[in-house]
Amino acid sequence: MKKAFRIGLIGGFIAGVIVAIAMDLAFKDALGGSWADAVSHDLSIILKRPVPSSSFIVLLGVIFLVGIVGLFGALIGGVVALFLYKLFSLLKN
């Protein structure tokens, strides 16, 4: 059961990161900007001075946000993998 949960964690993390990056690339014009633009805007408000979207701190913020999305995906993937493991073990018996 631990193995199924770990596989689900890894798969969910990878899927979450891929979905976050794909949405950023596909919808950045339709939604008004990319992850970097959003982080830059928020940092500009917090620091009360303009922060360019090509800044190093913006890149760190984007990595942090995509990591949070990946961790959320990992949690969901682990739970789904456990559910599927239990389901298939019940069907096998």
N, C-alpha and C positions, 0 to 999 in steps of 0.2 A: 504494500500500500504506500510506503514511503517513496518507492521508486516511481509510482504513478503520479504522486503529488509533485515530485521533483521534475519529472518530464513535463507536467502541466505548467509548472512555474516557468520553466525555460521557454516552452512554446508560447505561453501567454505574454511573457516579457518581449520576446521577439516580435510577436504579432502586434502588440501595443505600440512598440517603437516604429514598426513599419507603417502602421495605420496613421500614426501622428505625423510622420514625415511625408507620407503620401498625401494626406489631407492638406498639409502645408504647401506642397508643390502644386496640387491640383486646384485649390480654392483660394490661393492668396490674392488673386485679383478680384474674385467675386465677393470675398468677405472683407475686403478693405485692407488687407495687409497680411504679412506672414507672422510667424512666431517672433522673429527678430524685431519686426516693427512694433508688435504689442509690448515686448519687453522693453524696448527703447522708449516707448511712450510712457510706460509705467515708471521706469527709472527717472525719466525727465520730470515727472510729477513729484516723485519722492525726493529727488536731489535738488529740485527747483532750478535746474539748469539743463540745457539741451544735451542729450546723450545720443551720438550717432548710432545707427543700427549696425554699423560695422565695427563697433567697439568690442574690446576683449571681454568686458563685463557683461555685455549683452549676449555674447556667445556662451559664457558660463551660465547665464540665466536660461537660455534656450536649452542647453544641455540638462540643466536641472529640471525644467518643465517636462521635457521629453522623458527624462528618467522617472518622474512621478507618474506620467501616463504609462510607462513601461511597468512600473511596480504595481499599479492598479490592474493592468492586464495580466501580470503574473499571478496576482491573487485570484482573479477570476479564472484563469487557466488552471491553477492548482485545484480549485474547488470543482470545476467541471471535470477534470481528470479523475478526481476521487469519486465523483458521482458516476462517471462512466465505468470505472473499475468495479465499484460495488454492483452496478447494474449488470455488467457482463459476468461477474462472479456468481450472481444470483441466477442468471440464465444458464450458466454452465452446470449448476447443481440441479 
